[in-house]
Amino acid sequence: MKGRLRKVLADSHVAAVTIAVLLMWMLDATFRGLWDPAYDLGAFVFTGIAIWDIPYIPPTLMVADRLMLITTGYFVYSAVVCFLAAWFL
């Protein structure tokens, strides 16, 4: 039974489709996780170019910055888990 099930799974390409889906999820999580920091960096650079000076950065982390760090960490963690699952499969 074990050999037969393995052959059925190999013939149906379930593993290949699963790996493709996991890699797509990994790319999605990577882009979602890096979007907010890249957007803030772009806004900082464009503001600096627009005013021809260094933009003001508040000395404390605001609630929005903390939430951005939490969501970025979650998406990076999700991307790593999806990549490892695809690798192990």
PyMOL commands that set and color helices and strands:
alter all, ss='L'
color gray80, all
select helices_A, chain A and resi 2-12+14-51+63-88
alter helices_A, ss='H'
color red, helices_A
deselect
rebuild
show_as cartoon
